């Protein structure tokens, strides 16, 4: 039995190496994961992967409303008209205040 096992290993060792090299994956899971992260970072850097928060469709940076689900994404500045984020109260382009400060009617 021992002699048969030794002969079996000696005979199949070289073909086994070639079969392994032929069947093994080109990239490991770690390499595939790192490539996916790098690709996502590059897409974010060029601004391609911006998505609608409601429906998830790809949108452009200067859109105010999503054309797919009609969700309001941004608002226009009251002074210069450029698109700004919804929670912003001050336009970063022209410096104009977007909402009038609350004034008490008794003091005016």
Helices and strands as residue ranges (DSSP letters): H 2-23, H 29-46, E 74-76, E 83-85
